[in-house]
Amino acid sequence: QVQLVESMGGLVQAGGSLRLSCKASGNTFSNYVAGWFRQAPGKERRFVAAISWTGGRTYYADSVKGRFTVSRDNAKNTVYLQMNNLKPDDTAVYYCVADPRAIRVGVPRETDFGSWGQGTQVTVSS
């Protein structure tokens, strides 16, 4: 597995943007698919976005399509989540994830990813 450390989240106004980054260590990052989950207060943790080993394929939850972009830089062992046009409903703790297995067809599940970051808080004010 890899160890994952997310950047600080933050407080932004609705309509604003924020970029999260997540740095991996401990193994060859290009051997891992990566992605993001989030957990809003009082709700279950949910899939946000995922990216294949080389970055050639990306996957998004319907709720963030067209607003969020996942990318990676394997030379820097880092995966990013660019969040634009943020909404109060995007308020959550965001978790970076990684796993050597291919991303499943359909909505990825928590159990598909063996490595998890500690989580970072993103708060969107209205």
MIGU-586286 format. One record per residue: y, z, x of N, C-alpha, C in turn. Coordinates in Angstrom, 2 decimals. Layout:
<zakols>
+---------+---------+---------+---------+---------+---------+---------+---------+---------+
:      ny :      nz :      nx :     cay :     caz :     cax :      cy :      cz :      cx :
+---------+---------+---------+---------+---------+---------+---------+---------+---------+
:       Y :       Z :       X :       Y :       Z :       X :       Y :       Z :       X :
...
+---------+---------+---------+---------+---------+---------+---------+---------+---------+
</zakols>
This chain:
<zakols>
+---------+---------+---------+---------+---------+---------+---------+---------+---------+
:      ny :      nz :      nx :     cay :     caz :     cax :      cy :      cz :      cx :
+---------+---------+---------+---------+---------+---------+---------+---------+---------+
:   -1.20 :    0.00 :    0.83 :    0.00 :    0.00 :    0.00 :    1.25 :    0.00 :    0.86 :
:    2.37 :   -0.23 :    0.21 :    3.66 :   -0.15 :    0.90 :    4.46 :    0.99 :    0.32 :
:    5.39 :    1.48 :    1.14 :    6.32 :    2.49 :    0.66 :    7.59 :    1.76 :    0.24 :
:    8.15 :    2.17 :   -0.88 :    9.30 :    1.48 :   -1.46 :   10.45 :    2.46 :   -1.65 :
:   11.64 :    2.03 :   -1.24 :   12.83 :    2.87 :   -1.40 :   13.92 :    2.04 :   -2.05 :
:   14.34 :    2.45 :   -3.24 :   15.39 :    1.73 :   -3.95 :   16.77 :    2.16 :   -3.47 :
:   17.72 :    1.28 :   -3.64 :   19.11 :    1.62 :   -3.38 :   19.63 :    2.48 :   -4.52 :
:   20.81 :    3.05 :   -4.29 :   21.42 :    3.85 :   -5.34 :   21.78 :    2.94 :   -6.52 :
:   21.59 :    3.46 :   -7.72 :   22.04 :    2.75 :   -8.91 :   23.51 :    3.01 :   -9.10 :
:   23.90 :    3.25 :  -10.34 :   25.30 :    3.56 :  -10.54 :   25.68 :    3.52 :  -12.00 :
:   26.96 :    3.73 :  -12.20 :   27.56 :    3.70 :  -13.53 :   28.44 :    2.47 :  -13.62 :
:   28.18 :    1.64 :  -14.61 :   28.99 :    0.43 :  -14.80 :   29.37 :    0.30 :  -16.26 :
:   30.43 :   -0.41 :  -16.51 :   30.84 :   -0.67 :  -17.88 :   30.04 :   -1.83 :  -18.46 :
:   29.90 :   -1.85 :  -19.75 :   29.24 :   -2.96 :  -20.42 :   29.91 :   -4.27 :  -20.02 :
:   29.09 :   -5.27 :  -19.77 :   29.61 :   -6.55 :  -19.31 :   29.69 :   -6.68 :  -17.81 :
:   29.53 :   -5.57 :  -17.11 :   29.61 :   -5.57 :  -15.66 :   28.31 :   -5.98 :  -15.00 :
:   28.31 :   -5.93 :  -13.67 :   27.16 :   -6.35 :  -12.89 :   26.81 :   -5.27 :  -11.87 :
:   25.55 :   -5.30 :  -11.47 :   25.06 :   -4.37 :  -10.46 :   23.86 :   -5.01 :   -9.80 :
:   23.73 :   -4.81 :   -8.48 :   22.55 :   -5.31 :   -7.78 :   21.79 :   -4.14 :   -7.18 :
:   20.51 :   -4.08 :   -7.53 :   19.62 :   -3.10 :   -6.93 :   18.83 :   -3.77 :   -5.82 :
:   18.54 :   -3.00 :   -4.79 :   17.67 :   -3.49 :   -3.74 :   16.56 :   -2.47 :   -3.51 :
:   15.48 :   -2.94 :   -2.93 :   14.33 :   -2.08 :   -2.69 :   13.70 :   -2.52 :   -1.38 :
:   13.67 :   -1.62 :   -0.43 :   13.13 :   -1.94 :    0.88 :   11.71 :   -1.41 :    1.02 :
:   10.83 :   -2.27 :    1.50 :    9.43 :   -1.91 :    1.67 :    9.13 :   -1.64 :    3.14 :
:    8.17 :   -0.77 :    3.35 :    7.72 :   -0.49 :    4.71 :    6.25 :   -0.12 :    4.68 :
:    5.61 :   -0.22 :    5.83 :    4.24 :    0.26 :    5.93 :    3.19 :   -0.81 :    5.88 :
:    3.57 :   -2.04 :    5.53 :    2.60 :   -3.10 :    5.48 :    3.34 :   -4.43 :    5.41 :
:    2.62 :   -5.53 :    5.49 :    3.26 :   -6.84 :    5.47 :    3.74 :   -7.16 :    4.06 :
:    5.04 :   -7.12 :    3.86 :    5.60 :   -7.23 :    2.51 :    5.29 :   -8.57 :    1.86 :
:    5.19 :   -9.62 :    2.66 :    4.92 :  -10.94 :    2.08 :    3.51 :  -11.04 :    1.48 :
:    2.67 :  -10.05 :    1.71 :    1.35 :  -10.01 :    1.10 :    1.35 :   -9.33 :   -0.26 :
:    2.54 :   -8.96 :   -0.73 :    2.67 :   -8.21 :   -1.97 :    3.56 :   -8.93 :   -2.97 :
:    3.12 :   -9.00 :   -4.21 :    4.04 :   -9.35 :   -5.27 :    4.91 :   -8.12 :   -5.51 :
:    6.06 :   -8.33 :   -6.09 :    6.98 :   -7.21 :   -6.28 :    7.67 :   -7.34 :   -7.63 :
:    8.35 :   -6.26 :   -8.03 :    9.03 :   -6.34 :   -9.31 :    9.74 :   -5.06 :   -9.65 :
:   10.13 :   -4.98 :  -10.91 :   10.89 :   -3.84 :  -11.40 :   10.42 :   -3.45 :  -12.79 :
:   10.36 :   -2.14 :  -13.02 :   10.16 :   -1.55 :  -14.33 :   11.36 :   -0.65 :  -14.61 :
:   11.50 :   -0.26 :  -15.84 :   12.57 :    0.71 :  -16.17 :   12.10 :    1.64 :  -17.28 :
:   12.71 :    2.81 :  -17.29 :   12.40 :    3.80 :  -18.31 :   13.69 :    4.38 :  -18.86 :
:   13.95 :    4.09 :  -20.11 :   15.13 :    4.62 :  -20.78 :   14.81 :    6.03 :  -21.29 :
:   15.85 :    6.83 :  -21.53 :   15.63 :    8.20 :  -22.00 :   14.80 :    8.23 :  -23.28 :
:   13.74 :    9.02 :  -23.26 :   12.90 :    9.17 :  -24.45 :   12.00 :    8.00 :  -24.76 :
:   11.93 :    7.04 :  -23.84 :   11.11 :    5.84 :  -24.11 :   10.08 :    5.65 :  -23.01 :
:    9.11 :    4.78 :  -23.28 :    8.10 :    4.47 :  -22.30 :    8.67 :    3.57 :  -21.20 :
:    8.01 :    3.60 :  -20.07 :    8.40 :    2.72 :  -18.99 :    7.99 :    1.30 :  -19.34 :
:    8.89 :    0.34 :  -19.04 :    8.65 :   -1.04 :  -19.46 :    8.91 :   -2.01 :  -18.33 :
:    8.22 :   -3.11 :  -18.36 :    8.38 :   -4.18 :  -17.40 :    9.76 :   -4.82 :  -17.52 :
:   10.35 :   -5.15 :  -16.37 :   11.65 :   -5.83 :  -16.35 :   11.51 :   -7.22 :  -15.72 :
:   11.01 :   -7.26 :  -14.50 :   10.95 :   -8.54 :  -13.79 :    9.92 :   -8.44 :  -12.67 :
:    9.40 :   -9.60 :  -12.28 :    8.46 :   -9.65 :  -11.17 :    8.63 :  -10.95 :  -10.41 :
:    8.17 :  -10.93 :   -9.15 :    8.33 :  -12.10 :   -8.29 :    7.07 :  -12.25 :   -7.44 :
:    6.65 :  -13.49 :   -7.24 :    5.43 :  -13.75 :   -6.48 :    5.64 :  -13.52 :   -5.00 :
:    4.58 :  -13.68 :   -4.24 :    4.60 :  -13.33 :   -2.82 :    5.71 :  -14.04 :   -2.04 :
:    5.88 :  -15.33 :   -2.31 :    6.87 :  -16.10 :   -1.57 :    8.19 :  -16.24 :   -2.31 :
:    8.22 :  -15.75 :   -3.54 :    9.42 :  -15.88 :   -4.36 :    9.46 :  -17.15 :   -5.18 :
:    8.40 :  -17.92 :   -5.13 :    8.40 :  -19.19 :   -5.83 :    8.30 :  -19.07 :   -7.34 :
:    7.77 :  -17.94 :   -7.80 :    7.64 :  -17.73 :   -9.24 :    8.27 :  -16.40 :   -9.63 :
:    8.98 :  -16.41 :  -10.73 :    9.58 :  -15.19 :  -11.24 :    9.24 :  -15.03 :  -12.73 :
:    9.25 :  -13.79 :  -13.16 :    8.86 :  -13.45 :  -14.53 :    9.83 :  -12.39 :  -15.04 :
:   10.18 :  -12.51 :  -16.32 :   11.18 :  -11.59 :  -16.89 :   10.76 :  -11.12 :  -18.27 :
:   11.16 :   -9.90 :  -18.59 :   11.06 :   -9.43 :  -19.96 :   12.07 :  -10.20 :  -20.79 :
:   11.74 :  -10.43 :  -22.04 :   12.64 :  -11.20 :  -22.91 :   14.02 :  -10.55 :  -22.99 :
:   14.06 :   -9.24 :  -22.91 :   15.32 :   -8.51 :  -23.09 :   16.31 :   -8.74 :  -21.95 :
:   15.83 :   -9.25 :  -20.82 :   16.74 :   -9.43 :  -19.67 :   16.86 :  -10.89 :  -19.24 :
:   16.10 :  -11.77 :  -19.85 :   16.15 :  -13.19 :  -19.47 :   17.56 :  -13.73 :  -19.59 :
:   17.99 :  -14.47 :  -18.59 :   19.33 :  -15.04 :  -18.59 :   20.40 :  -14.10 :  -18.08 :
:   20.07 :  -12.82 :  -17.91 :   21.05 :  -11.85 :  -17.42 :   20.64 :  -11.26 :  -16.07 :
:   19.36 :  -11.08 :  -15.86 :   18.85 :  -10.47 :  -14.64 :   18.17 :  -11.54 :  -13.78 :
:   18.25 :  -11.35 :  -12.46 :   17.57 :  -12.24 :  -11.53 :   16.86 :  -11.42 :  -10.46 :
:   15.58 :  -11.64 :  -10.31 :   14.81 :  -10.98 :   -9.26 :   14.67 :  -11.96 :   -8.09 :
:   14.80 :  -11.45 :   -6.89 :   14.66 :  -12.28 :   -5.70 :   14.10 :  -11.41 :   -4.58 :
:   13.73 :  -12.05 :   -3.48 :   13.21 :  -11.29 :   -2.36 :   13.55 :  -11.98 :   -1.06 :
:   13.60 :  -11.17 :   -0.01 :   13.81 :  -11.66 :    1.34 :   12.71 :  -11.02 :    2.18 :
:   11.66 :  -11.78 :    2.42 :   10.51 :  -11.20 :    3.15 :   10.85 :  -10.87 :    4.60 :
:   11.83 :  -11.56 :    5.16 :   12.23 :  -11.24 :    6.53 :   12.87 :   -9.86 :    6.61 :
:   13.43 :   -9.42 :    5.49 :   14.07 :   -8.10 :    5.43 :   13.22 :   -7.09 :    4.67 :
:   12.02 :   -7.52 :    4.24 :   11.12 :   -6.64 :    3.49 :   11.82 :   -6.04 :    2.27 :
:   12.58 :   -6.85 :    1.59 :   13.41 :   -6.34 :    0.50 :   13.28 :   -7.22 :   -0.75 :
:   13.27 :   -6.55 :   -1.89 :   13.32 :   -7.23 :   -3.18 :   14.60 :   -6.77 :   -3.88 :
:   15.20 :   -7.68 :   -4.63 :   16.48 :   -7.41 :   -5.27 :   16.36 :   -7.60 :   -6.78 :
:   17.27 :   -6.94 :   -7.50 :   17.42 :   -7.19 :   -8.92 :   18.92 :   -7.29 :   -9.19 :
:   19.38 :   -8.50 :   -9.43 :   20.77 :   -8.74 :   -9.80 :   20.88 :   -8.64 :  -11.30 :
:   21.72 :   -7.74 :  -11.76 :   21.88 :   -7.50 :  -13.19 :   23.30 :   -7.86 :  -13.61 :
:   23.42 :   -8.83 :  -14.48 :   24.72 :   -9.28 :  -14.97 :   24.82 :   -9.03 :  -16.46 :
:   26.06 :   -9.03 :  -16.95 :   26.31 :   -8.82 :  -18.37 :   25.52 :   -7.62 :  -18.89 :
:   25.67 :   -6.52 :  -18.20 :   24.92 :   -5.32 :  -18.54 :   25.33 :   -4.78 :  -19.90 :
:   24.34 :   -4.20 :  -20.58 :   24.55 :   -3.63 :  -21.90 :   24.16 :   -2.16 :  -21.88 :
:   24.70 :   -1.37 :  -22.80 :   24.30 :    0.05 :  -22.85 :   22.79 :    0.22 :  -22.95 :
:   22.09 :   -0.71 :  -23.61 :   20.63 :   -0.62 :  -23.72 :   19.92 :   -0.80 :  -22.39 :
:   20.63 :   -1.24 :  -21.37 :   20.02 :   -1.38 :  -20.05 :   20.01 :   -0.05 :  -19.29 :
:   20.64 :    0.97 :  -19.86 :   20.65 :    2.29 :  -19.23 :   19.22 :    2.81 :  -19.10 :
:   18.84 :    3.13 :  -17.86 :   17.46 :    3.55 :  -17.61 :   17.33 :    3.94 :  -16.14 :
:   16.20 :    4.54 :  -15.83 :   15.80 :    4.70 :  -14.44 :   14.99 :    3.45 :  -14.09 :
:   15.40 :    2.79 :  -13.02 :   14.76 :    1.54 :  -12.59 :   13.84 :    1.83 :  -11.41 :
:   12.61 :    1.30 :  -11.50 :   11.60 :    1.52 :  -10.49 :   11.21 :    0.19 :   -9.84 :
:   11.18 :    0.19 :   -8.54 :   10.67 :   -0.95 :   -7.78 :    9.16 :   -0.81 :   -7.65 :
:    8.44 :   -1.92 :   -7.76 :    6.98 :   -1.89 :   -7.68 :    6.47 :   -3.02 :   -6.78 :
:    5.25 :   -2.84 :   -6.29 :    4.63 :   -3.88 :   -5.48 :    3.11 :   -3.75 :   -5.54 :
:    2.43 :   -4.86 :   -5.32 :    0.97 :   -4.86 :   -5.32 :    0.48 :   -6.14 :   -4.66 :
:   -0.65 :   -6.08 :   -3.97 :   -1.16 :   -7.30 :   -3.34 :   -1.78 :   -8.29 :   -4.33 :
:   -2.12 :   -7.87 :   -5.51 :   -2.77 :   -8.75 :   -6.48 :   -1.77 :   -9.67 :   -7.17 :
:   -2.27 :  -10.77 :   -7.67 :   -1.41 :  -11.72 :   -8.37 :   -0.86 :  -11.09 :   -9.65 :
:    0.29 :  -11.57 :  -10.05 :    0.90 :  -11.12 :  -11.29 :    0.08 :  -11.68 :  -12.45 :
:   -0.25 :  -10.82 :  -13.39 :   -1.10 :  -11.24 :  -14.50 :   -0.39 :  -12.23 :  -15.42 :
:   -1.17 :  -13.00 :  -16.16 :   -0.63 :  -13.84 :  -17.23 :   -0.27 :  -12.91 :  -18.39 :
:    0.90 :  -13.08 :  -18.92 :    1.36 :  -12.17 :  -19.96 :    2.29 :  -11.12 :  -19.38 :
:    2.50 :  -10.07 :  -20.12 :    3.44 :   -9.03 :  -19.68 :    2.76 :   -8.12 :  -18.66 :
:    3.29 :   -8.04 :  -17.45 :    2.70 :   -7.12 :  -16.46 :    2.70 :   -5.68 :  -16.95 :
:    1.70 :   -4.93 :  -16.51 :    1.52 :   -3.54 :  -16.91 :    1.76 :   -2.63 :  -15.73 :
:    2.05 :   -1.38 :  -16.01 :    2.26 :   -0.41 :  -14.94 :    1.06 :   -0.35 :  -14.01 :
:   -0.12 :   -0.43 :  -14.58 :   -1.34 :   -0.30 :  -13.77 :   -1.59 :   -1.50 :  -12.87 :
:   -0.81 :   -2.57 :  -13.02 :   -0.95 :   -3.75 :  -12.15 :   -0.33 :   -3.51 :  -10.78 :
:    0.42 :   -2.44 :  -10.62 :    1.17 :   -2.21 :   -9.39 :    0.80 :   -0.86 :   -8.78 :
:    0.36 :   -0.92 :   -7.53 :   -0.10 :    0.29 :   -6.88 :    0.96 :    1.04 :   -6.11 :
:    2.06 :    0.37 :   -5.80 :    3.14 :    1.01 :   -5.05 :    4.37 :    1.11 :   -5.94 :
:    4.98 :    2.28 :   -5.91 :    6.15 :    2.54 :   -6.75 :    7.23 :    3.23 :   -5.92 :
:    8.49 :    2.84 :   -6.19 :    9.60 :    3.57 :   -5.60 :    9.87 :    4.84 :   -6.40 :
:   10.86 :    5.59 :   -5.94 :   11.17 :    6.88 :   -6.56 :   12.01 :    6.72 :   -7.82 :
:   12.59 :    5.57 :   -8.03 :   13.42 :    5.34 :   -9.19 :   14.89 :    5.56 :   -8.89 :
:   15.74 :    4.79 :   -9.56 :   17.18 :    4.93 :   -9.39 :   17.84 :    4.77 :  -10.75 :
:   18.83 :    5.60 :  -11.01 :   19.47 :    5.64 :  -12.32 :   20.54 :    4.57 :  -12.43 :
:   20.48 :    3.82 :  -13.53 :   21.52 :    2.87 :  -13.88 :   22.05 :    3.27 :  -15.26 :
:   23.34 :    3.49 :  -15.33 :   23.96 :    3.88 :  -16.59 :   25.04 :    2.87 :  -16.95 :
:   24.95 :    2.33 :  -18.15 :   25.92 :    1.35 :  -18.63 :   26.71 :    1.98 :  -19.77 :
:   28.00 :    2.09 :  -19.58 :   28.84 :    2.69 :  -20.61 :   29.42 :    1.62 :  -21.52 :
:   29.62 :    2.00 :  -22.77 :   30.14 :    1.03 :  -23.74 :   31.66 :    1.05 :  -23.77 :
+---------+---------+---------+---------+---------+---------+---------+---------+---------+
</zakols>
